[in-house]
């Protein structure tokens, strides 16, 4: 199967409080679908910002490690 071919994924999100899907779009950008259930949008935004800060710190740490090689 080619990497360009769509693949079917099944996710049971019935108990998910927040769901974000980032998919490639036809114009070489991405499409973002986001839904929250049981959280208001401000709470969901705070969760996403927390994850973004964690990933940024990890990425910066990885980059510093590469620079020291």
mmCIF file of the N, C-alpha and C atoms, coordinates in Angstrom:
data_MODEL
# 
_entry.id   MODEL 
# 
loop_
_atom_site.group_PDB 
_atom_site.id 
_atom_site.type_symbol 
_atom_site.label_atom_id 
_atom_site.label_alt_id 
_atom_site.label_comp_id 
_atom_site.label_asym_id 
_atom_site.label_entity_id 
_atom_site.label_seq_id 
_atom_site.pdbx_PDB_ins_code 
_atom_site.Cartn_x 
_atom_site.Cartn_y 
_atom_site.Cartn_z 
_atom_site.occupancy 
_atom_site.B_iso_or_equiv 
_atom_site.pdbx_formal_charge 
_atom_site.auth_seq_id 
_atom_site.auth_comp_id 
_atom_site.auth_asym_id 
_atom_site.auth_atom_id 
_atom_site.pdbx_PDB_model_num 
ATOM 1   N N  . UNK A 1 1  ? 0.843   -1.183 0.000  1.00 0.00 ? 1  UNK A N  1 
ATOM 2   C CA . UNK A 1 1  ? 0.000   0.000  0.000  1.00 0.00 ? 1  UNK A CA 1 
ATOM 3   C C  . UNK A 1 1  ? 0.888   1.246  0.000  1.00 0.00 ? 1  UNK A C  1 
ATOM 4   N N  . UNK A 1 2  ? 0.594   2.191  -0.843 1.00 0.00 ? 2  UNK A N  1 
ATOM 5   C CA . UNK A 1 2  ? 1.335   3.446  -0.929 1.00 0.00 ? 2  UNK A CA 1 
ATOM 6   C C  . UNK A 1 2  ? 1.025   4.333  0.271  1.00 0.00 ? 2  UNK A C  1 
ATOM 7   N N  . UNK A 1 3  ? 1.992   5.163  0.635  1.00 0.00 ? 3  UNK A N  1 
ATOM 8   C CA . UNK A 1 3  ? 1.762   6.113  1.739  1.00 0.00 ? 3  UNK A CA 1 
ATOM 9   C C  . UNK A 1 3  ? 0.704   7.135  1.377  1.00 0.00 ? 3  UNK A C  1 
ATOM 10  N N  . UNK A 1 4  ? 0.481   7.354  0.096  1.00 0.00 ? 4  UNK A N  1 
ATOM 11  C CA . UNK A 1 4  ? -0.497  8.349  -0.361 1.00 0.00 ? 4  UNK A CA 1 
ATOM 12  C C  . UNK A 1 4  ? -1.929  7.820  -0.323 1.00 0.00 ? 4  UNK A C  1 
ATOM 13  N N  . UNK A 1 5  ? -2.094  6.492  -0.249 1.00 0.00 ? 5  UNK A N  1 
ATOM 14  C CA . UNK A 1 5  ? -3.429  5.912  -0.251 1.00 0.00 ? 5  UNK A CA 1 
ATOM 15  C C  . UNK A 1 5  ? -4.092  6.114  1.107  1.00 0.00 ? 5  UNK A C  1 
ATOM 16  N N  . UNK A 1 6  ? -5.380  6.480  1.111  1.00 0.00 ? 6  UNK A N  1 
ATOM 17  C CA . UNK A 1 6  ? -6.089  6.629  2.388  1.00 0.00 ? 6  UNK A CA 1 
ATOM 18  C C  . UNK A 1 6  ? -6.165  5.298  3.117  1.00 0.00 ? 6  UNK A C  1 
ATOM 19  N N  . UNK A 1 7  ? -6.136  5.367  4.434  1.00 0.00 ? 7  UNK A N  1 
ATOM 20  C CA . UNK A 1 7  ? -6.261  4.186  5.261  1.00 0.00 ? 7  UNK A CA 1 
ATOM 21  C C  . UNK A 1 7  ? -7.440  4.387  6.202  1.00 0.00 ? 7  UNK A C  1 
ATOM 22  N N  . UNK A 1 8  ? -8.116  3.312  6.489  1.00 0.00 ? 8  UNK A N  1 
ATOM 23  C CA . UNK A 1 8  ? -9.247  3.359  7.396  1.00 0.00 ? 8  UNK A CA 1 
ATOM 24  C C  . UNK A 1 8  ? -8.752  3.172  8.818  1.00 0.00 ? 8  UNK A C  1 
ATOM 25  N N  . UNK A 1 9  ? -9.154  4.067  9.702  1.00 0.00 ? 9  UNK A N  1 
ATOM 26  C CA . UNK A 1 9  ? -8.818  3.956  11.121 1.00 0.00 ? 9  UNK A CA 1 
ATOM 27  C C  . UNK A 1 9  ? -10.104 3.988  11.924 1.00 0.00 ? 9  UNK A C  1 
ATOM 28  N N  . UNK A 1 10 ? -10.161 3.174  12.934 1.00 0.00 ? 10 UNK A N  1 
ATOM 29  C CA . UNK A 1 10 ? -11.320 3.171  13.815 1.00 0.00 ? 10 UNK A CA 1 
ATOM 30  C C  . UNK A 1 10 ? -10.870 3.631  15.195 1.00 0.00 ? 10 UNK A C  1 
ATOM 31  N N  . UNK A 1 11 ? -11.532 4.638  15.699 1.00 0.00 ? 11 UNK A N  1 
ATOM 32  C CA . UNK A 1 11 ? -11.225 5.162  17.021 1.00 0.00 ? 11 UNK A CA 1 
ATOM 33  C C  . UNK A 1 11 ? -12.530 5.243  17.799 1.00 0.00 ? 11 UNK A C  1 
ATOM 34  N N  . UNK A 1 12 ? -12.527 4.661  18.986 1.00 0.00 ? 12 UNK A N  1 
ATOM 35  C CA . UNK A 1 12 ? -13.695 4.758  19.844 1.00 0.00 ? 12 UNK A CA 1 
ATOM 36  C C  . UNK A 1 12 ? -13.536 6.003  20.704 1.00 0.00 ? 12 UNK A C  1 
ATOM 37  N N  . UNK A 1 13 ? -14.150 7.085  20.294 1.00 0.00 ? 13 UNK A N  1 
ATOM 38  C CA . UNK A 1 13 ? -14.026 8.335  21.009 1.00 0.00 ? 13 UNK A CA 1 
ATOM 39  C C  . UNK A 1 13 ? -15.238 8.678  21.840 1.00 0.00 ? 13 UNK A C  1 
ATOM 40  N N  . UNK A 1 14 ? -16.048 7.676  22.142 1.00 0.00 ? 14 UNK A N  1 
ATOM 41  C CA . UNK A 1 14 ? -17.283 7.954  22.882 1.00 0.00 ? 14 UNK A CA 1 
ATOM 42  C C  . UNK A 1 14 ? -17.037 8.561  24.246 1.00 0.00 ? 14 UNK A C  1 
ATOM 43  N N  . UNK A 1 15 ? -15.896 8.232  24.875 1.00 0.00 ? 15 UNK A N  1 
ATOM 44  C CA . UNK A 1 15 ? -15.626 8.790  26.200 1.00 0.00 ? 15 UNK A CA 1 
ATOM 45  C C  . UNK A 1 15 ? -14.581 9.902  26.150 1.00 0.00 ? 15 UNK A C  1 
ATOM 46  N N  . UNK A 1 16 ? -14.196 10.317 24.938 1.00 0.00 ? 16 UNK A N  1 
ATOM 47  C CA . UNK A 1 16 ? -13.183 11.368 24.798 1.00 0.00 ? 16 UNK A CA 1 
ATOM 48  C C  . UNK A 1 16 ? -13.773 12.730 25.172 1.00 0.00 ? 16 UNK A C  1 
ATOM 49  N N  . UNK A 1 17 ? -13.010 13.482 25.945 1.00 0.00 ? 17 UNK A N  1 
ATOM 50  C CA . UNK A 1 17 ? -13.421 14.845 26.276 1.00 0.00 ? 17 UNK A CA 1 
ATOM 51  C C  . UNK A 1 17 ? -13.029 15.821 25.179 1.00 0.00 ? 17 UNK A C  1 
ATOM 52  N N  . UNK A 1 18 ? -11.950 15.465 24.472 1.00 0.00 ? 18 UNK A N  1 
ATOM 53  C CA . UNK A 1 18 ? -11.419 16.331 23.434 1.00 0.00 ? 18 UNK A CA 1 
ATOM 54  C C  . UNK A 1 18 ? -10.828 15.465 22.341 1.00 0.00 ? 18 UNK A C  1 
ATOM 55  N N  . UNK A 1 19 ? -11.112 15.802 21.102 1.00 0.00 ? 19 UNK A N  1 
ATOM 56  C CA . UNK A 1 19 ? -10.606 15.043 19.971 1.00 0.00 ? 19 UNK A CA 1 
ATOM 57  C C  . UNK A 1 19 ? -10.117 16.022 18.917 1.00 0.00 ? 19 UNK A C  1 
ATOM 58  N N  . UNK A 1 20 ? -8.873  15.844 18.481 1.00 0.00 ? 20 UNK A N  1 
ATOM 59  C CA . UNK A 1 20 ? -8.308  16.682 17.433 1.00 0.00 ? 20 UNK A CA 1 
ATOM 60  C C  . UNK A 1 20 ? -7.713  15.764 16.379 1.00 0.00 ? 20 UNK A C  1 
ATOM 61  N N  . UNK A 1 21 ? -8.158  15.911 15.155 1.00 0.00 ? 21 UNK A N  1 
ATOM 62  C CA . UNK A 1 21 ? -7.622  15.155 14.030 1.00 0.00 ? 21 UNK A CA 1 
ATOM 63  C C  . UNK A 1 21 ? -6.926  16.124 13.089 1.00 0.00 ? 21 UNK A C  1 
ATOM 64  N N  . UNK A 1 22 ? -5.690  15.823 12.756 1.00 0.00 ? 22 UNK A N  1 
ATOM 65  C CA . UNK A 1 22 ? -4.924  16.640 11.809 1.00 0.00 ? 22 UNK A CA 1 
ATOM 66  C C  . UNK A 1 22 ? -4.637  15.739 10.623 1.00 0.00 ? 22 UNK A C  1 
ATOM 67  N N  . UNK A 1 23 ? -5.168  16.119 9.466  1.00 0.00 ? 23 UNK A N  1 
ATOM 68  C CA . UNK A 1 23 ? -5.049  15.286 8.277  1.00 0.00 ? 23 UNK A CA 1 
ATOM 69  C C  . UNK A 1 23 ? -4.444  16.103 7.137  1.00 0.00 ? 23 UNK A C  1 
ATOM 70  N N  . UNK A 1 24 ? -3.715  15.434 6.246  1.00 0.00 ? 24 UNK A N  1 
ATOM 71  C CA . UNK A 1 24 ? -3.208  16.155 5.083  1.00 0.00 ? 24 UNK A CA 1 
ATOM 72  C C  . UNK A 1 24 ? -4.373  16.556 4.182  1.00 0.00 ? 24 UNK A C  1 
ATOM 73  N N  . UNK A 1 25 ? -4.226  17.699 3.552  1.00 0.00 ? 25 UNK A N  1 
ATOM 74  C CA . UNK A 1 25 ? -5.250  18.123 2.593  1.00 0.00 ? 25 UNK A CA 1 
ATOM 75  C C  . UNK A 1 25 ? -4.649  18.064 1.194  1.00 0.00 ? 25 UNK A C  1 
ATOM 76  N N  . UNK A 1 26 ? -5.446  18.288 0.222  1.00 0.00 ? 26 UNK A N  1 
ATOM 77  C CA . UNK A 1 26 ? -5.001  18.153 -1.171 1.00 0.00 ? 26 UNK A CA 1 
ATOM 78  C C  . UNK A 1 26 ? -4.016  19.235 -1.585 1.00 0.00 ? 26 UNK A C  1 
ATOM 79  N N  . UNK A 1 27 ? -4.016  20.356 -0.919 1.00 0.00 ? 27 UNK A N  1 
ATOM 80  C CA . UNK A 1 27 ? -3.147  21.470 -1.317 1.00 0.00 ? 27 UNK A CA 1 
ATOM 81  C C  . UNK A 1 27 ? -1.848  21.517 -0.512 1.00 0.00 ? 27 UNK A C  1 
ATOM 82  N N  . UNK A 1 28 ? -1.403  20.376 0.000  1.00 0.00 ? 28 UNK A N  1 
ATOM 83  C CA . UNK A 1 28 ? -0.156  20.235 0.752  1.00 0.00 ? 28 UNK A CA 1 
ATOM 84  C C  . UNK A 1 28 ? -0.163  20.982 2.082  1.00 0.00 ? 28 UNK A C  1 
ATOM 85  N N  . UNK A 1 29 ? -1.340  21.302 2.571  1.00 0.00 ? 29 UNK A N  1 
ATOM 86  C CA . UNK A 1 29 ? -1.495  21.862 3.904  1.00 0.00 ? 29 UNK A CA 1 
ATOM 87  C C  . UNK A 1 29 ? -2.141  20.788 4.765  1.00 0.00 ? 29 UNK A C  1 
ATOM 88  N N  . UNK A 1 30 ? -2.720  21.172 5.866  1.00 0.00 ? 30 UNK A N  1 
ATOM 89  C CA . UNK A 1 30 ? -3.427  20.214 6.714  1.00 0.00 ? 30 UNK A CA 1 
ATOM 90  C C  . UNK A 1 30 ? -4.853  20.687 6.966  1.00 0.00 ? 30 UNK A C  1 
ATOM 91  N N  . UNK A 1 31 ? -5.691  19.731 7.287  1.00 0.00 ? 31 UNK A N  1 
ATOM 92  C CA . UNK A 1 31 ? -7.060  19.995 7.713  1.00 0.00 ? 31 UNK A CA 1 
ATOM 93  C C  . UNK A 1 31 ? -7.155  19.590 9.173  1.00 0.00 ? 31 UNK A C  1 
ATOM 94  N N  . UNK A 1 32 ? -7.738  20.449 9.988  1.00 0.00 ? 32 UNK A N  1 
ATOM 95  C CA . UNK A 1 32 ? -7.874  20.172 11.415 1.00 0.00 ? 32 UNK A CA 1 
ATOM 96  C C  . UNK A 1 32 ? -9.355  20.082 11.755 1.00 0.00 ? 32 UNK A C  1 
ATOM 97  N N  . UNK A 1 33 ? -9.737  18.958 12.347 1.00 0.00 ? 33 UNK A N  1 
ATOM 98  C CA . UNK A 1 33 ? -11.087 18.773 12.871 1.00 0.00 ? 33 UNK A CA 1 
ATOM 99  C C  . UNK A 1 33 ? -10.952 18.642 14.380 1.00 0.00 ? 33 UNK A C  1 
ATOM 100 N N  . UNK A 1 34 ? -11.659 19.489 15.119 1.00 0.00 ? 34 UNK A N  1 
ATOM 101 C CA . UNK A 1 34 ? -11.563 19.462 16.579 1.00 0.00 ? 34 UNK A CA 1 
ATOM 102 C C  . UNK A 1 34 ? -12.964 19.512 17.176 1.00 0.00 ? 34 UNK A C  1 
ATOM 103 N N  . UNK A 1 35 ? -13.162 18.681 18.191 1.00 0.00 ? 35 UNK A N  1 
ATOM 104 C CA . UNK A 1 35 ? -14.450 18.623 18.877 1.00 0.00 ? 35 UNK A CA 1 
ATOM 105 C C  . UNK A 1 35 ? -14.206 18.405 20.364 1.00 0.00 ? 35 UNK A C  1 
ATOM 106 N N  . UNK A 1 36 ? -15.029 19.019 21.188 1.00 0.00 ? 36 UNK A N  1 
ATOM 107 C CA . UNK A 1 36 ? -14.943 18.744 22.619 1.00 0.00 ? 36 UNK A CA 1 
ATOM 108 C C  . UNK A 1 36 ? -16.330 18.372 23.124 1.00 0.00 ? 36 UNK A C  1 
ATOM 109 N N  . UNK A 1 37 ? -16.327 17.469 24.090 1.00 0.00 ? 37 UNK A N  1 
ATOM 110 C CA . UNK A 1 37 ? -17.565 16.952 24.663 1.00 0.00 ? 37 UNK A CA 1 
ATOM 111 C C  . UNK A 1 37 ? -17.334 16.811 26.168 1.00 0.00 ? 37 UNK A C  1 
ATOM 112 N N  . UNK A 1 38 ? -17.960 17.645 26.939 1.00 0.00 ? 38 UNK A N  1 
ATOM 113 C CA . UNK A 1 38 ? -17.769 17.589 28.391 1.00 0.00 ? 38 UNK A CA 1 
ATOM 114 C C  . UNK A 1 38 ? -16.780 18.637 28.867 1.00 0.00 ? 38 UNK A C  1 
ATOM 115 N N  . UNK A 1 39 ? -16.121 19.302 27.949 1.00 0.00 ? 39 UNK A N  1 
ATOM 116 C CA . UNK A 1 39 ? -15.241 20.432 28.263 1.00 0.00 ? 39 UNK A CA 1 
ATOM 117 C C  . UNK A 1 39 ? -15.761 21.640 27.503 1.00 0.00 ? 39 UNK A C  1 
ATOM 118 N N  . UNK A 1 40 ? -15.654 22.810 28.104 1.00 0.00 ? 40 UNK A N  1 
ATOM 119 C CA . UNK A 1 40 ? -15.976 23.976 27.302 1.00 0.00 ? 40 UNK A CA 1 
ATOM 120 C C  . UNK A 1 40 ? -14.733 24.340 26.484 1.00 0.00 ? 40 UNK A C  1 
ATOM 121 N N  . UNK A 1 41 ? -14.881 25.214 25.533 1.00 0.00 ? 41 UNK A N  1 
ATOM 122 C CA . UNK A 1 41 ? -13.781 25.523 24.610 1.00 0.00 ? 41 UNK A CA 1 
ATOM 123 C C  . UNK A 1 41 ? -12.572 26.126 25.328 1.00 0.00 ? 41 UNK A C  1 
ATOM 124 N N  . UNK A 1 42 ? -12.774 26.880 26.391 1.00 0.00 ? 42 UNK A N  1 
ATOM 125 C CA . UNK A 1 42 ? -11.652 27.449 27.139 1.00 0.00 ? 42 UNK A CA 1 
ATOM 126 C C  . UNK A 1 42 ? -10.856 26.339 27.823 1.00 0.00 ? 42 UNK A C  1 
ATOM 127 N N  . UNK A 1 43 ? -11.548 25.389 28.438 1.00 0.00 ? 43 UNK A N  1 
ATOM 128 C CA . UNK A 1 43 ? -10.856 24.262 29.069 1.00 0.00 ? 43 UNK A CA 1 
ATOM 129 C C  . UNK A 1 43 ? -10.092 23.442 28.027 1.00 0.00 ? 43 UNK A C  1 
ATOM 130 N N  . UNK A 1 44 ? -10.721 23.199 26.882 1.00 0.00 ? 44 UNK A N  1 
ATOM 131 C CA . UNK A 1 44 ? -10.066 22.447 25.813 1.00 0.00 ? 44 UNK A CA 1 
ATOM 132 C C  . UNK A 1 44 ? -8.829  23.187 25.310 1.00 0.00 ? 44 UNK A C  1 
ATOM 133 N N  . UNK A 1 45 ? -8.932  24.498 25.176 1.00 0.00 ? 45 UNK A N  1 
ATOM 134 C CA . UNK A 1 45 ? -7.790  25.292 24.730 1.00 0.00 ? 45 UNK A CA 1 
ATOM 135 C C  . UNK A 1 45 ? -6.640  25.196 25.724 1.00 0.00 ? 45 UNK A C  1 
ATOM 136 N N  . UNK A 1 46 ? -6.945  25.199 27.012 1.00 0.00 ? 46 UNK A N  1 
ATOM 137 C CA . UNK A 1 46 ? -5.896  25.080 28.027 1.00 0.00 ? 46 UNK A CA 1 
ATOM 138 C C  . UNK A 1 46 ? -5.203  23.725 27.950 1.00 0.00 ? 46 UNK A C  1 
ATOM 139 N N  . UNK A 1 47 ? -5.965  22.669 27.696 1.00 0.00 ? 47 UNK A N  1 
ATOM 140 C CA . UNK A 1 47 ? -5.371  21.336 27.544 1.00 0.00 ? 47 UNK A CA 1 
ATOM 141 C C  . UNK A 1 47 ? -4.438  21.324 26.338 1.00 0.00 ? 47 UNK A C  1 
ATOM 142 N N  . UNK A 1 48 ? -4.898  21.860 25.219 1.00 0.00 ? 48 UNK A N  1 
ATOM 143 C CA . UNK A 1 48 ? -4.077  21.880 24.007 1.00 0.00 ? 48 UNK A CA 1 
ATOM 144 C C  . UNK A 1 48 ? -2.820  22.733 24.190 1.00 0.00 ? 48 UNK A C  1 
ATOM 145 N N  . UNK A 1 49 ? -2.937  23.854 24.896 1.00 0.00 ? 49 UNK A N  1 
ATOM 146 C CA . UNK A 1 49 ? -1.754  24.686 25.157 1.00 0.00 ? 49 UNK A CA 1 
ATOM 147 C C  . UNK A 1 49 ? -0.757  23.954 26.046 1.00 0.00 ? 49 UNK A C  1 
ATOM 148 N N  . UNK A 1 50 ? -1.255  23.198 27.012 1.00 0.00 ? 50 UNK A N  1 
ATOM 149 C CA . UNK A 1 50 ? -0.386  22.406 27.882 1.00 0.00 ? 50 UNK A CA 1 
ATOM 150 C C  . UNK A 1 50 ? 0.402   21.377 27.059 1.00 0.00 ? 50 UNK A C  1 
ATOM 151 N N  . UNK A 1 51 ? -0.293  20.678 26.190 1.00 0.00 ? 51 UNK A N  1 
ATOM 152 C CA . UNK A 1 51 ? 0.368   19.689 25.323 1.00 0.00 ? 51 UNK A CA 1 
ATOM 153 C C  . UNK A 1 51 ? 1.381   20.381 24.415 1.00 0.00 ? 51 UNK A C  1 
ATOM 154 N N  . UNK A 1 52 ? 1.019   21.516 23.856 1.00 0.00 ? 52 UNK A N  1 
ATOM 155 C CA . UNK A 1 52 ? 1.930   22.254 22.968 1.00 0.00 ? 52 UNK A CA 1 
ATOM 156 C C  . UNK A 1 52 ? 3.202   22.671 23.710 1.00 0.00 ? 52 UNK A C  1 
ATOM 157 N N  . UNK A 1 53 ? 3.064   23.138 24.948 1.00 0.00 ? 53 UNK A N  1 
ATOM 158 C CA . UNK A 1 53 ? 4.255   23.515 25.728 1.00 0.00 ? 53 UNK A CA 1 
ATOM 159 C C  . UNK A 1 53 ? 5.146   22.312 25.998 1.00 0.00 ? 53 UNK A C  1 
ATOM 160 N N  . UNK A 1 54 ? 4.531   21.167 26.315 1.00 0.00 ? 54 UNK A N  1 
ATOM 161 C CA . UNK A 1 54 ? 5.311   19.948 26.554 1.00 0.00 ? 54 UNK A CA 1 
ATOM 162 C C  . UNK A 1 54 ? 6.052   19.527 25.291 1.00 0.00 ? 54 UNK A C  1 
ATOM 163 N N  . UNK A 1 55 ? 5.365   19.487 24.164 1.00 0.00 ? 55 UNK A N  1 
ATOM 164 C CA . UNK A 1 55 ? 5.993   19.065 22.908 1.00 0.00 ? 55 UNK A CA 1 
ATOM 165 C C  . UNK A 1 55 ? 7.087   20.036 22.494 1.00 0.00 ? 55 UNK A C  1 
ATOM 166 N N  . UNK A 1 56 ? 6.867   21.329 22.715 1.00 0.00 ? 56 UNK A N  1 
ATOM 167 C CA . UNK A 1 56 ? 7.881   22.326 22.360 1.00 0.00 ? 56 UNK A CA 1 
ATOM 168 C C  . UNK A 1 56 ? 9.137   22.111 23.192 1.00 0.00 ? 56 UNK A C  1 
ATOM 169 N N  . UNK A 1 57 ? 8.967   21.896 24.495 1.00 0.00 ? 57 UNK A N  1 
ATOM 170 C CA . UNK A 1 57 ? 10.123  21.667 25.371 1.00 0.00 ? 57 UNK A CA 1 
ATOM 171 C C  . UNK A 1 57 ? 10.875  20.409 24.946 1.00 0.00 ? 57 UNK A C  1 
ATOM 172 N N  . UNK A 1 58 ? 10.145  19.348 24.618 1.00 0.00 ? 58 UNK A N  1 
ATOM 173 C CA . UNK A 1 58 ? 10.785  18.109 24.163 1.00 0.00 ? 58 UNK A CA 1 
ATOM 174 C C  . UNK A 1 58 ? 11.534  18.330 22.846 1.00 0.00 ? 58 UNK A C  1 
ATOM 175 N N  . UNK A 1 59 ? 10.921  19.055 21.926 1.00 0.00 ? 59 UNK A N  1 
ATOM 176 C CA . UNK A 1 59 ? 11.562  19.322 20.634 1.00 0.00 ? 59 UNK A CA 1 
ATOM 177 C C  . UNK A 1 59 ? 12.812  20.173 20.810 1.00 0.00 ? 59 UNK A C  1 
ATOM 178 N N  . UNK A 1 60 ? 12.736  21.176 21.673 1.00 0.00 ? 60 UNK A N  1 
ATOM 179 C CA . UNK A 1 60 ? 13.911  22.023 21.922 1.00 0.00 ? 60 UNK A CA 1 
ATOM 180 C C  . UNK A 1 60 ? 15.028  21.221 22.569 1.00 0.00 ? 60 UNK A C  1 
ATOM 181 N N  . UNK A 1 61 ? 14.673  20.324 23.479 1.00 0.00 ? 61 UNK A N  1 
ATOM 182 C CA . UNK A 1 61 ? 15.664  19.473 24.125 1.00 0.00 ? 61 UNK A CA 1 
ATOM 183 C C  . UNK A 1 61 ? 16.332  18.555 23.107 1.00 0.00 ? 61 UNK A C  1 
ATOM 184 N N  . UNK A 1 62 ? 15.544  18.001 22.203 1.00 0.00 ? 62 UNK A N  1 
ATOM 185 C CA . UNK A 1 62 ? 16.079  17.130 21.160 1.00 0.00 ? 62 UNK A CA 1 
ATOM 186 C C  . UNK A 1 62 ? 17.011  17.908 20.236 1.00 0.00 ? 62 UNK A C  1 
ATOM 187 N N  . UNK A 1 63 ? 16.601  19.113 19.874 1.00 0.00 ? 63 UNK A N  1 
ATOM 188 C CA . UNK A 1 63 ? 17.436  19.947 18.999 1.00 0.00 ? 63 UNK A CA 1 
ATOM 189 C C  . UNK A 1 63 ? 18.754  20.308 19.666 1.00 0.00 ? 63 UNK A C  1 
ATOM 190 N N  . UNK A 1 64 ? 18.719  20.619 20.967 1.00 0.00 ? 64 UNK A N  1 
ATOM 191 C CA . UNK A 1 64 ? 19.954  20.930 21.688 1.00 0.00 ? 64 UNK A CA 1 
ATOM 192 C C  . UNK A 1 64 ? 20.884  19.724 21.719 1.00 0.00 ? 64 UNK A C  1 
ATOM 193 N N  . UNK A 1 65 ? 20.311  18.533 21.869 1.00 0.00 ? 65 UNK A N  1 
ATOM 194 C CA . UNK A 1 65 ? 21.098  17.304 21.860 1.00 0.00 ? 65 UNK A CA 1 
ATOM 195 C C  . UNK A 1 65 ? 21.768  17.092 20.525 1.00 0.00 ? 65 UNK A C  1 
ATOM 196 N N  . UNK A 1 66 ? 21.075  17.418 19.436 1.00 0.00 ? 66 UNK A N  1 
ATOM 197 C CA . UNK A 1 66 ? 21.656  17.283 18.096 1.00 0.00 ? 66 UNK A CA 1 
ATOM 198 C C  . UNK A 1 66 ? 22.780  18.285 17.883 1.00 0.00 ? 66 UNK A C  1 
ATOM 199 N N  . UNK A 1 67 ? 22.627  19.485 18.452 1.00 0.00 ? 67 UNK A N  1 
ATOM 200 C CA . UNK A 1 67 ? 23.640  20.522 18.297 1.00 0.00 ? 67 UNK A CA 1 
ATOM 201 C C  . UNK A 1 67 ? 24.931  20.159 19.028 1.00 0.00 ? 67 UNK A C  1 
ATOM 202 N N  . UNK A 1 68 ? 24.808  19.370 20.099 1.00 0.00 ? 68 UNK A N  1 
ATOM 203 C CA . UNK A 1 68 ? 25.979  19.002 20.896 1.00 0.00 ? 68 UNK A CA 1 
ATOM 204 C C  . UNK A 1 68 ? 26.736  17.808 20.325 1.00 0.00 ? 68 UNK A C  1 
ATOM 205 N N  . UNK A 1 69 ? 26.229  17.187 19.280 1.00 0.00 ? 69 UNK A N  1 
ATOM 206 C CA . UNK A 1 69 ? 26.898  16.022 18.702 1.00 0.00 ? 69 UNK A CA 1 
ATOM 207 C C  . UNK A 1 69 ? 28.047  16.414 17.817 1.00 0.00 ? 69 UNK A C  1 
# 
